[in-house]
Amino acid sequence: MSSAATRPRARTEVSAPLGGAPAARSLAARAAARAAGGAVRVFLILAGLFWLLPTLGLLLSSLRSPSDIAAGGWWQVFTAPAQLTTENYGHLLANDTITGSLLSTVLITVPSTLLVLVIGSFAGYAFAWLDFPGRDWWFLGVVALLVVPVQVALVPVSKLFGAVGLFETTLGVVLFHTAFGLPFAIFLLRNFFAEIPRELLEAARLDGAGEVRLFTRVVLPLGGPAIASLGIFQFLWVWNDMLIALIFADAQSPPITVALQQQVRQFGNNVDVLAPGAFVSMVVPLVVFFAFQRQFTTGVMAGAVK
């Protein structure tokens, strides 16, 4: 009896160290995971700060006088903060060329982005869920247009716009950006809309929803993240474009990228206008990106979680 009573106790004494080993390993694994996660966060923060460093330098340069800019780098502001002034932005607002170019850039970028989103959404839905003759071949043609470089179309499109009176007009630039933005938009949205469960669409049809209502009430809300991501990309591409604007835009009211290039060419020492103008040109896309950052992240990750 005594030996039988001691056996369970002996097993308990032996198993206690063995039971503590997995707990110790789990604790070590959690500590390692937390350390790795902290290191990743630090790396991402440093990478973000490094990415924003040129923007910070341009901002501080735009707040310094031309003489201070010629005397040293923008980092001298941290030792001599009295250099900061807003006079450069006053000169910028007094420059009709720069202010007019900002308006021209908005008039080109906003319609080019909206047209791509609207037409791309309709076409993406049609290619994903509507049956019509030659649908797959038409979509294959859209995919083939993705590999056509912009430079190939500059000469023929210039001749076409010149023949119809669209050369050096805002409408011509909008149409060019829209035409070359649509293939990617249709490809992206078609693939996203095709991932919507068919049962959901069939249930909406059984409830009496037509194609238009189905598109506006079901497909568009579900495709919001992808549409927002596409809108950010299109906005950035058009806003920062210089090649198309340099060729097709009106020379009397060029976009901001061309206007800044002309300022450099004509007035090489006109830093009090160039620095704030370049910062305004850079900060607008940053504001748009950070304003729609959540939708952009959701849209990028949508294909990975479906």
GUPAPA-706553 format. One line per field, with one value per residue (C-alpha): residue in one letter; y, x, z. Coordinates in steps of 0.2 Angstrom, whole numbers, plus 2048, in hexadecimal, padded with zeros to 3 digits. Each point is the difference from the previous one (the first is absolute). Layout:
N
code	[A:...]
c2	[Y:...]
c1	[X:...]
c3	[Z:...]
//
This chain:
306
code	[M:S:S:A:A:T:R:P:R:A:R:T:E:V:S:A:P:L:G:G:A:P:A:A:R:S:L:A:A:R:A:A:A:R:A:A:G:G:A:V:R:V:F:L:I:L:A:G:L:F:W:L:L:P:T:L:G:L:L:L:S:S:L:R:S:P:S:D:I:A:A:G:G:W:W:Q:V:F:T:A:P:A:Q:L:T:T:E:N:Y:G:H:L:L:A:N:D:T:I:T:G:S:L:L:S:T:V:L:I:T:V:P:S:T:L:L:V:L:V:I:G:S:F:A:G:Y:A:F:A:W:L:D:F:P:G:R:D:W:W:F:L:G:V:V:A:L:L:V:V:P:V:Q:V:A:L:V:P:V:S:K:L:F:G:A:V:G:L:F:E:T:T:L:G:V:V:L:F:H:T:A:F:G:L:P:F:A:I:F:L:L:R:N:F:F:A:E:I:P:R:E:L:L:E:A:A:R:L:D:G:A:G:E:V:R:L:F:T:R:V:V:L:P:L:G:G:P:A:I:A:S:L:G:I:F:Q:F:L:W:V:W:N:D:M:L:I:A:L:I:F:A:D:A:Q:S:P:P:I:T:V:A:L:Q:Q:Q:V:R:Q:F:G:N:N:V:D:V:L:A:P:G:A:F:V:S:M:V:V:P:L:V:V:F:F:A:F:Q:R:Q:F:T:T:G:V:M:A:G:A:V:K]
c2	[800:80C:7FD:802:810:807:7FC:80E:80C:7FA:803:811:805:7FA:808:811:805:7F9:80A:810:7FE:804:80F:806:7FE:808:80F:801:7FF:80E:80B:7FD:804:810:805:7FC:80A:80F:7FF:800:80F:80A:7FC:805:811:803:7FC:80B:80F:7FD:800:811:807:809:807:807:807:808:807:808:807:808:809:807:810:7FE:807:7F3:7F2:805:801:7EE:7F1:7FF:7F7:810:805:7F6:80A:811:7FF:813:7FC:7FA:80C:7FF:80D:7F3:7FA:812:801:7F0:806:810:7F5:7FE:7F3:7F4:803:7FE:7F0:7F9:803:7F8:7F1:7FE:802:7F2:7F4:800:7FC:7F3:7F7:801:7FA:7F1:7FB:801:7F8:7F3:7FB:7FE:7F6:7F6:7FB:7FC:7F5:7F7:7FC:804:7F4:808:7FA:800:805:7F6:806:812:7FE:7F8:80F:80B:7F6:802:813:7FF:7FD:80F:80D:812:806:7F5:80A:812:803:7F8:808:811:7FF:7FA:80E:80D:7FA:801:810:7F8:803:80C:7FF:7FB:7F4:7F7:7FD:7F9:7F5:7F9:7FC:7F8:7F5:7FA:7FE:7F6:7EF:7FE:806:7F4:7F2:803:803:7F1:7F4:808:800:7EE:7FB:805:7F0:7FC:7FB:812:807:7F2:804:812:7FC:7F5:80F:809:80A:805:801:813:7FE:7F0:80A:80F:7F8:7F0:800:812:7FF:7F0:807:810:7FC:7FB:80F:80B:7F8:802:813:803:7F8:80A:810:7FE:7FB:80F:80D:7FC:7FE:80B:7F7:801:811:807:7F9:802:80E:812:809:80F:7F7:7F1:7F4:803:7F4:809:811:7FC:7F9:811:80A:7F6:803:813:805:7F4:80A:802:7F5:80A:7FA:7EF:7F9:804:7FB:7EF:7FD:804:7F5:7F2:802:7FE:7EE:7FC:808:7F5:7F0:802:805:7F0:7F5:7F4:7FD:7FE:7F3:7F7:800:7FA:7F1:7FC:7F4:7F7:7FC:7FA]
c1	[800:80E:809:7F0:7FC:811:800:7F4:80A:810:7F8:7FB:811:808:7F2:801:811:7FA:7F0:809:80B:7F2:7FB:811:802:7EF:806:810:7F7:7F4:80E:809:7F1:7FD:812:7FF:7F0:808:80F:7F4:7F7:810:806:7EF:801:811:7FC:7F1:80B:80D:7F2:7FA:811:800:7EF:806:80F:7F6:7F4:80E:808:7F0:800:811:806:80A:80F:7FF:7FD:810:80A:7FC:7F5:7EF:806:807:7EF:801:80F:7F9:7ED:7FF:802:7EF:7F4:7F0:805:803:7EE:7FB:80B:7F8:7EF:805:807:7F1:809:802:7EE:7F9:809:7F9:7EF:804:807:7F0:7F5:80B:802:7EE:7F7:80D:7FE:7ED:7FE:80C:7F7:7EE:804:80C:7F2:7F3:80C:807:7EE:7FB:810:7FD:7ED:7F8:7FF:803:807:813:802:810:808:7FC:807:810:801:7FF:80E:80B:7FE:809:811:7FE:80C:7FA:80F:7FA:7F0:807:802:7F0:7F5:809:7FB:7EE:7FE:806:7F4:7F1:805:805:813:806:7EF:7FB:7F3:80E:80B:7F1:7FB:812:801:7EF:804:810:7F9:7F1:809:808:7F0:7F5:80C:801:7EE:7FA:80B:7FA:7ED:802:804:7EF:7F6:7F4:7F3:7FF:7FC:7F3:7F8:7FF:7F9:7F2:7FB:7FD:810:804:812:801:7FA:80A:810:7FC:7FA:80A:80F:806:7FF:80A:80D:802:812:806:7F8:808:811:7FF:7FA:810:80B:7F8:801:812:804:7F7:805:813:800:80B:803:7EE:7FD:810:7F9:7ED:7FD:7FD:810:7F6:7F9:80C:7FE:80B:80E:802:7FF:80D:80C:7FD:804:811:804:7FC:804:80D:802:7EE:801:7F3:7F2:807:802:7EE:7F9:809:7FA:7EE:801:807:7F5:7EF:803:806:7F0:7F6:809:7FF:7EE:7FC:80D:7F4:7F6:811:806:7F0:7FF:812:7FD:7EF:807:80A:7F2:7F3]
c3	[800:804:7F0:7F6:809:7FC:7ED:7FB:80A:7F8:7EF:805:805:7F0:7F5:808:7F8:7EF:801:804:7F0:7F3:80B:800:7EE:7FD:80A:7F7:7EF:805:806:7F0:7F6:809:7FE:7ED:7FF:809:7F4:7F1:807:803:7EE:7F9:809:7FB:7EE:801:807:7F2:7F3:807:802:7EE:803:811:7F8:7F2:80D:80A:7F0:7FB:810:7FE:7F7:7F0:808:80E:7F3:7F7:810:806:801:807:810:806:805:810:806:7F9:800:7FD:7EE:7FE:7F7:7F6:7F3:7F3:800:7FE:7F1:7FA:801:7F7:7F2:7F3:7F7:80F:806:7EF:7FE:810:7F9:7F0:809:80A:7F0:7F8:80F:807:7EF:7FB:811:800:7EE:803:80F:7F9:7EF:808:80D:7F2:7F5:80E:805:7EE:7FE:810:801:7EF:7F1:7EF:7F0:800:812:803:7F0:804:812:7F8:7F5:810:808:7F0:801:811:7F8:7F4:805:800:7F6:7F1:7FF:801:7EE:7F9:80E:7FD:7EE:804:80D:7F4:7F3:80B:809:811:800:80E:809:811:7F9:7F5:80F:80A:7F2:7FE:813:800:7F1:807:811:7FB:7FC:811:808:7F7:803:813:803:7F5:80B:810:7FB:7FA:812:806:805:7F2:80D:806:7EF:7FC:811:7FB:7EF:808:80B:7EF:7FE:7EF:7F9:804:812:802:7FA:80B:810:801:7F5:803:813:800:7F3:80A:806:7EF:7F8:80D:7FD:7ED:803:80A:7F3:7F2:809:804:7EE:7F8:80D:7FF:7ED:7F6:7EF:7FA:807:7F8:7EF:800:80D:7FC:801:807:80E:804:80E:810:7FA:7F0:808:80D:7F2:7F6:810:802:7ED:800:812:807:810:803:80F:80A:7F4:7FB:812:806:7EF:800:812:7FC:7F1:80B:80F:7F7:7FB:811:808:7F4:804:813:7FF:7F7:808:808:7F0:7F7:80C:7FF:7EE:7FE:80C:7FA:7F3:80D:80C:7F4]
//
